[in-house]
Amino acid sequence: MLHDVVIVLVMIIPMLMFSVFPGIKVGNYLEKKYNLQEKQKRTVIVVTTLLFSLTLSLFLHYF
């Protein structure tokens, strides 16, 4: 169990490289649609990037 968690967390690091572009696209889309401030846009980009990289890591580990 702990071994799986560590492996997934280690795999997040390389997945960040693939997750930045979708995070930026989502941030730009939400900024245009909802007129977000710059701070909110950055928060959206960071959260989206981290969640997408976690999702990719889990997908690669368990499938």
N, C-alpha and C positions, 0 to 999 in steps of 0.2 A: 504494500500500500504506500508506504513512505517513499519507496524506490520509484514508483510510478509518478508521484507528485514531483519528485526531484527531476526526473527525466523530462516531464512536461515543462517545468520551469526553465530548465536548461535549453529546451528547444524553442522557447519563446524568443530568445536573443536573435537567432538567425531569421526567425519569422518576422521580426520587426522590419527587416529590409523589404519584405513583400507587402507589409501592411501600411506603410507610410502613404503611398499613392492613394489607396482607397480612403484613408482617413482625411487626406487633403480634399479629395473630391466631395466627400460627404460634408465637410466643413464649408466648402464653397457653395454647395447646393443649399444648405440650411441658411447660410448668410444671405443669399439672394432671396430665398423664399420667405424667411421670417425676419429679415433685417436685423441680424444679430450684431452685437458689438464685437470688437476685436478680441476681448478677453473671453467672451462666450465661445467665439469661433475656435480659439486655441484650445479651450477646454474640450470642445467637441472633437477636435482633431486628435488630441492625446487619448481621450477615452476610446474613441473608435479604433485608433491604432492598436491600443493595448488589448481591447476585446477581440479584434480580428486576429491578432497574433496568437492570443490564447486559444481561439477557436481553431486556427490552423494547426497549432501544436497538438491539441487534443485529437483532432481528426487524424493527423499523421501517426500519432501514438496508438490509437485504438482501432484504426481501420487499415 
